[in-house]
Amino acid sequence: MSATVHRLGGKHAPSLDPMMALVAPDMNLVNTIILDRMQSDIPLIPELAGHLIAGGGKRMRPMLTLASAKLLGYAGNRHHRLAAAVEFLHTATLLHDDVVDSSDLRRGRRTANIIWGNPASVLVGDFLFSRSFELMVEDGSVKVLKILANASAVIAEGEVNQLTAVRRIDLGEERYLDIIDAKTASLFAAACRIAAVVAERPEAEEVALDAYGRNLGIAFQLVDDALDYVSDAGTMGKEAGDDFREGKMTLPVILARSRGDADARAFWKDAMEGRRNQDSDLAEAIDRVRATRAVDDTLARARHYGQRAIDALGMFTDGAARQAMVEAVEFAVARAY
Amino acid sequence: MSATVHRLGGKHAPSLDPMMALVAPDMNLVNTIILDRMQSDIPLIPELAGHLIAGGGKRMRPMLTLASAKLLGYAGNRHHRLAAAVEFLHTATLLHDDVVDSSDLRRGRRTANIIWGNPASVLVGDFLFSRSFELMVEDGSVKVLKILANASAVIAEGEVNQLTAVRRIDLGEERYLDIIDAKTASLFAAACRIAAVVAERPEAEEVALDAYGRNLGIAFQLVDDALDYVSDAGTMGKEAGDDFREGKMTLPVILARSRGDADARAFWKDAMEGRRNQDSDLAEAIDRVRATRAVDDTLARARHYGQRAIDALGMFTDGAARQAMVEAVEFAVARAY
């Protein structure tokens, strides 16, 4: 009953708690699989993987698989292993991302590449990729495998696309959206979609869950990118200004630049090409982003995708699962306030 | 008829040519798939992947899949896509290896990480990994997927094992063999084994082809490791002394050290821990390896595994395919002469 689907902008403070509560018993089983399958006779593997896996992530992607399965009333247990596979795929990507970006902090902790070095992060990432595929293969559904193998290729393509876009001052909103669709939203989409496959639901429900995950993923990434230009973003466990210093062309920059005058264009060109990366430059960037309403409008874009995610759930029966999934979207887009 | 299986050490100069001729039409089809599936809308991907894929490799692993299929009289075409998947998996590993080892030359050409940087090599490697799995999933055999996903995890584990063994002067022959079994031989084994799966042959033939590939892979790696201490090894397109300078504990070092006196142990400790890595040190290392017959005996070990590979073929009908596979082993172990 789509009439009961929330609209964004209600008065309560939205939270992930309902979704976490909904899937808590399942998530315990997923965590058991994760801990079990990151083991190896080579001690460095569980040590390094454990640093990231135990490092306080929200397990957003496996949570989406579990919540989607609840939404569909799925009573089996195949989704536990697949949710672990999704988390491994994500963890592998994070390990490689930190190498690619030369990051030193993630979720407020030192990154694995800083502690153990780039070679170890690359290779343990490869191990987790492989383990992820092993878990999928154990499930045995070629349809699930196709969805996840394709998502994995699309993610890697998106990462390369982003790499070649770094410091490219002429990047437009369309290509930026292509990048975040590939590198972030495609795994959110796949995580939700596979629940419909294991629950043997009709194609239309697969497509709806894909749309929910994809739009939520885009909204999520847009808010992340906006928060990089909000000076008190300490709560997200990521340092404000990371994207700025790395010359990442995110939507706040694209909007601030396209709405600015010649002086603004010169500033952003210098900044993205690495010639203005001091704290005072970041402060100026935040001022410029604020003056052009570029953060506000990045967040408005996020709400657009968030609303689409919520509306994609319209075909499903209302209840605790759907309400939790709606509130997860509200939480994702409300993080900036 | 096992009586006709060659014994190592015949008089002719063994060559890969018979195997190449045997699979030439199939390999053309595999090359078409490889070129087609390394394409992407992101131009950096085919550019970087093409550098390595067109870079003069022997396509040893896909060739083994094709030759094994010939050996079994397989008349279908599933093995073409799987052979391409095997090559992609191998290429992804090479890209990451070069990042891990900070290599600057491979097969006599500049490595991708030197030309395009480590981030691009890591991410394009991830893309090829994912494409490899997509190709396997398209084949649709869960049994093949299990074999290749497992090989992929074992390779990554072997790479991490090797990484933690670098500069570990106390590494013994057993752990060294575990490492090369995992990082090299497991993919050779899987490449051969999957031919028996697609040809729907009995388990015993799968096991025999696995053994052929695994023992050939170990022999291959042992000879590679020996050649690093042969000063005129220019023909292999790899620089002699690479392993020495990187502090890799390979069998020639393990043998030379364990057979040496206190002075030798001190030399190898200094060398492997990076305090003696000049050309004059390499010359001394080669002398020490020669004086202890460490290269000769590494090659003797290679011949042992090569003979096991050849004997694993005993159950198959003699003919052009089996003879080509035997000669490939002879070629692998004869490269040092």
Chai-1 contact restraints between the chains, C-beta under 6 A:
chainA,res_idxA,chainB,res_idxB,connection_type,confidence,min_distance_angstrom,max_distance_angstrom,comment,restraint_id
A,S40,B,E157,contact,1.0,0.0,6.0,A-B,restraint_1
A,I42,B,E157,contact,1.0,0.0,6.0,A-B,restraint_2
A,I42,B,V160,contact,1.0,0.0,6.0,A-B,restraint_3
A,I42,B,N161,contact,1.0,0.0,6.0,A-B,restraint_4
A,L44,B,V160,contact,1.0,0.0,6.0,A-B,restraint_5
A,L44,B,T164,contact,1.0,0.0,6.0,A-B,restraint_6
A,I45,B,V160,contact,1.0,0.0,6.0,A-B,restraint_7
A,H96,B,V122,contact,1.0,0.0,6.0,A-B,restraint_8
A,V99,B,V122,contact,1.0,0.0,6.0,A-B,restraint_9
A,V100,B,P119,contact,1.0,0.0,6.0,A-B,restraint_10
A,V100,B,V122,contact,1.0,0.0,6.0,A-B,restraint_11
A,P119,B,V100,contact,1.0,0.0,6.0,A-B,restraint_12
A,P119,B,L163,contact,1.0,0.0,6.0,A-B,restraint_13
A,V122,B,H96,contact,1.0,0.0,6.0,A-B,restraint_14
A,V122,B,V99,contact,1.0,0.0,6.0,A-B,restraint_15
A,V122,B,V100,contact,1.0,0.0,6.0,A-B,restraint_16
A,V122,B,V122,contact,1.0,0.0,6.0,A-B,restraint_17
A,L123,B,E159,contact,1.0,0.0,6.0,A-B,restraint_18
A,L123,B,V160,contact,1.0,0.0,6.0,A-B,restraint_19
A,D126,B,A156,contact,1.0,0.0,6.0,A-B,restraint_20
A,F127,B,A156,contact,1.0,0.0,6.0,A-B,restraint_21
A,F127,B,E157,contact,1.0,0.0,6.0,A-B,restraint_22
A,F129,B,F129,contact,1.0,0.0,6.0,A-B,restraint_23
A,S130,B,S152,contact,1.0,0.0,6.0,A-B,restraint_24
A,S130,B,A153,contact,1.0,0.0,6.0,A-B,restraint_25
A,S130,B,A156,contact,1.0,0.0,6.0,A-B,restraint_26
A,R131,B,A153,contact,1.0,0.0,6.0,A-B,restraint_27
A,F133,B,F133,contact,1.0,0.0,6.0,A-B,restraint_28
A,F133,B,A149,contact,1.0,0.0,6.0,A-B,restraint_29
A,E134,B,A149,contact,1.0,0.0,6.0,A-B,restraint_30
A,E134,B,A153,contact,1.0,0.0,6.0,A-B,restraint_31
A,V137,B,L145,contact,1.0,0.0,6.0,A-B,restraint_32
A,V137,B,K146,contact,1.0,0.0,6.0,A-B,restraint_33
A,V137,B,A149,contact,1.0,0.0,6.0,A-B,restraint_34
A,G140,B,V142,contact,1.0,0.0,6.0,A-B,restraint_35
A,V142,B,G140,contact,1.0,0.0,6.0,A-B,restraint_36
A,L145,B,V137,contact,1.0,0.0,6.0,A-B,restraint_37
A,K146,B,V137,contact,1.0,0.0,6.0,A-B,restraint_38
A,A149,B,F133,contact,1.0,0.0,6.0,A-B,restraint_39
A,A149,B,E134,contact,1.0,0.0,6.0,A-B,restraint_40
A,A149,B,V137,contact,1.0,0.0,6.0,A-B,restraint_41
A,S152,B,S130,contact,1.0,0.0,6.0,A-B,restraint_42
A,A153,B,S130,contact,1.0,0.0,6.0,A-B,restraint_43
A,A153,B,R131,contact,1.0,0.0,6.0,A-B,restraint_44
A,A153,B,E134,contact,1.0,0.0,6.0,A-B,restraint_45
A,A156,B,D126,contact,1.0,0.0,6.0,A-B,restraint_46
A,A156,B,F127,contact,1.0,0.0,6.0,A-B,restraint_47
A,A156,B,S130,contact,1.0,0.0,6.0,A-B,restraint_48
A,E157,B,S40,contact,1.0,0.0,6.0,A-B,restraint_49
A,E157,B,I42,contact,1.0,0.0,6.0,A-B,restraint_50
A,E159,B,L123,contact,1.0,0.0,6.0,A-B,restraint_51
A,V160,B,I42,contact,1.0,0.0,6.0,A-B,restraint_52
A,V160,B,L44,contact,1.0,0.0,6.0,A-B,restraint_53
A,V160,B,I45,contact,1.0,0.0,6.0,A-B,restraint_54
A,V160,B,L123,contact,1.0,0.0,6.0,A-B,restraint_55
A,N161,B,I42,contact,1.0,0.0,6.0,A-B,restraint_56
A,L163,B,P119,contact,1.0,0.0,6.0,A-B,restraint_57
A,T164,B,L44,contact,1.0,0.0,6.0,A-B,restraint_58
